[in-house]
Amino acid sequence: MEYRKVATALTIAGSDSGGGAGIQADLRTFAFHRVHGTSALTALTAQNTQGVTRVDVMPPDSVAAQIDAVASDIGMGAAKTGMLVNREIIARVAERVRALGITPLVVDPVMVSRAGSRLIDDEAVAALREQLLPLATLVTPNRHEAQLLAGLEIQTLEDMREAARRVHRLGPKAVLVKGGAMPGALRGTDVWFDGERLETLHLASVETRNTHGTGCTLSAAIAANLALGHGLLEATRLGKEYVTRALQHPLAVGRGNGPIGHFFPLLGA
């Protein structure tokens, strides 16, 4: 029997019982890219397409042990973080990233929802800013997260560019300010900055209410493409293309805002 060697990627994130976001979305995204996905669970959420009803947070040492177990045997061609919940978990993840030399690392801040609701407290925001962002190969804040990190209200394309510059000063190698929550023609426009190159990335906006898991999926797709050996900007472009295709084939699941179609090729798309 011939054994196939494949690229690997690690997701450090929470579980979504509804299957649309978090660990579940990340692993489906890795699988689509033919990347073997591993995981370190930070929280269990009871949620569906209509909302979250409960969150059970994992002990920081448990999160660290999961990361160590993967690193000591399977390894990882890339990693991403999603919902890290609190200051203690963020600090522990940052410590393991440094100790194990985990790179490339895509950080999805998961600080503020696309609708503008805060998801973590001020202590966790400070820990993310000071301890994790300087270790990131790429950080992918949405409009509201970029506003919080940059201390700047974002209304225009130039605001997005200035926010990218300011977030970059916090230490990540590159920044992708996402425009999914931007008004009008800027919706679907992202700004990418690596300290030298400033790029405006635009794909056609997709009209659908079933957008659950979009941010998780984008960061996972970028991580998967990095694990496959693509350069950082190319991995970002490919990740955006994948998310756009998945948005074009949303799933009719539940009575609320459903998930995007991670496995659209299997749906006859």
N, C-alpha and C positions, 0 to 999 in steps of 0.2 A: 504494500500500500504506500502511495506517495503522500507525504504530509505537506500541506500548503503553508508557507510562511506568509504571514499577513502583518500589516501595520497595526499598531495598537494605540489607543487613546484612553485617558482617564477622565471621568467627570466627577467632580466633587460638588454635590448639590443635594437638594431635597427631593423626596418622592411625592408625586402627584397621583393620588388614588384614581383620579379620572383619566389618567393616561395621556393628557394633552401637553404637559409641560414637564419641567424638572428632569429627573433621572430618566424617566420613561421616554421623553422626547429626545434626550441626548443619545440614549442607546439606539433608538430607531434611526437617528441621523447618522451615527457611526456606521450602523449596519448597511444603510443605503450606500455609503461610500466604500463598502468592503473593508472597513476598519473594525478590528476586534475591540469592543468597548468594555472597559472595566469601570468600577464605581466605588466611591466613598460617600456613604449616605450621611447627610447632616441633620435631616429632620424627616419625620413622617407627617404628611398633611392629609387630612380628611377633606377632600374637595371634589367637586364635579363641575359641570359647565356653568353652574349658577353661583358658585362661590366656595369659599373655604370655611369649614365649620370647626376645625380643630387642628392644632399644630403640636406635635410632640418632638422636642429637640433632643438630639443625640448628645451624649457626653463628649466633650472635646477629645478625651483620650481614645474614645472609640473611633472617632473620625480619623485621628492620627494613626491608629492601628490598622485601619482599612487601607490607608495610603501606603503604609509601610509594607503591608502584605502584598500589595500589587507591585510595588517597586522592587521588593526583594526577589521576586520570582519572574513575573511577566514583563515588568518594565513598561515604559510608555513612550511612544513617539511624540506625543503632545499631551497636554492636559488642559482642562478648563474648569473654572469655578462658576457656580451659580449661586443659589440661595445659601448663604453662610450664617444667617440668623442673628448671631450676636458677637460681641467683642471677643469672648473667650474662644469661640470656634475660629474666628478670623485669625486671631493671634496664633493659635495652634497650627492652622493650615499654613500660615506664612512661615512658621518655624520649620515645618517639614519640607516646604518648598525650598527653603534655603539649605537645609541640612542635606537633602537628597539631590540638590541641583536640578530640580524639575524645570525643564524648558523644552520647547516653547510653551508658554502659559498664557491662555486666553482668559481674561477676567471679565465676566459679565457681572456688573456691580450689584444688581438686584437690590437697589436701595429705594427706588420709587417706581410705582407701577406706571404703565403707559398712560393711565388715566390721571396720574398725579398723586396717588395715595402713598404716603410714607410706609415702608415695609420694615425698616430697622431703625433703632434709636440713635441718638447723637453719639454715644460711646462707640457703637458699632461703625458708624460712618467715619469717625476719627481713626479707628483701628484699620479700616479698609484703606483710607487715604494714606496713613503713615506707614503701615506694615506690609500691605499686600500690593498696592499699586506700583511701588518701586520695583517689584519682582516680575511684573507683568510684561510679556512680549507685546500684548495688545489688550487694551481695555475698551469695552463696547457700551458706553453709557447711552441711555435714551435721552431725549430732550430734557426731561425733568432731572434726571441724574446728573447730566452735564451741567445744568444750572446750579445744582447743589455743590458739585465739585469745583466748578469754576467761579462761583460767586457772581454770576452774570445772568440776567434775564435774556432768554433766547427767543427772538422774534423773526430774525432775518438770516439769510445765508451767511452774511458777514459775521453775525453773532455766533453762528455755529462754528465758523472758522476760528474766531477768537477764543471760544470755549475750548476747542481742540488744542489750541496753543497753550492755554492755561492748564488744562488737565495734563498735557505732556510734561509740563514743568514739575509735576508731582512724581515723575520718575519712570513711567512706563516707556517701553521702546517706541510704541505707536499707540494712537488713539483713533477710534472710530465713533464719531458723534452721530447717532442714528436719528433720522428724521421722520420716523413713522408717526410721531405725534405732532409734527409741524403742520401749520395751516396751509391751505391752498396748494399751489403748485410745488411747494417744498416737501410735501408729503412723499415719502419714498426716496428722498435725497439724503445721502449720508456724506459726512466730511471725514476724510482720512488724513492723518498727519503723523509723520515720524521724526519731526525735528528739522527736516530738510525739505521733504516733498509734501506738498499740500494738494490733495486730490478731492474733487467732487464726484461722487459716485451716484449715478442716477439710473434707476430702472422704473418702468411704468408702475404706478400705484394700482393695487388690486382692490376692488370694491367688494368686501365681504365682512360680515360681522364675526365670522369664525376665524379669529386670529390668535386663539389661545396657544401659547408656546412659541410665538414668533421669536422673541429674544433669546430664549434658551436654544432654539434650533439654529439660529444664526451663529452664535458663539460655538456651538458644537460642530457645525459644518465647517467653520473656519479652522477649528482644532483638528478635525479629521483631514482637511486638505493640507495642513501643516505636517501632520503625521505621514502623509503620503509624499512629502518632499517638496511641495509647492512653496514658493517664496511668499512672504507675508502679504504683500499687496495682492498678488494673484490669488492666494488662499481667501482673502477677503472678498474679492470679486466673485470667485466661484461660490463662496458661501451665500452671498446675496442672490446669485442666480438660482441656487437651490431653494432658498426660502421663497423667492418669487414664484417659482413653479409650484411649490407646495401650497402657497396661498391661492393659486389659481385652481386648486383642486381640494377645497376644504371638505371636511367630513360632516355629514348630517348626524351628529351624535349629541344626545341630550336635548334639554329644552332651553339652554342658555347659549353662551358664546362657545361654540365648538372649536375643536382643534384643526390645525392645518393638516394637509394630506402628506405626511412624511413619505408614504409609500405610493406616491402617485403613479409610478410606472406599472405597478401591479393592478391599478384601477383602469387600465386601458388608456391612460393619458398619452 
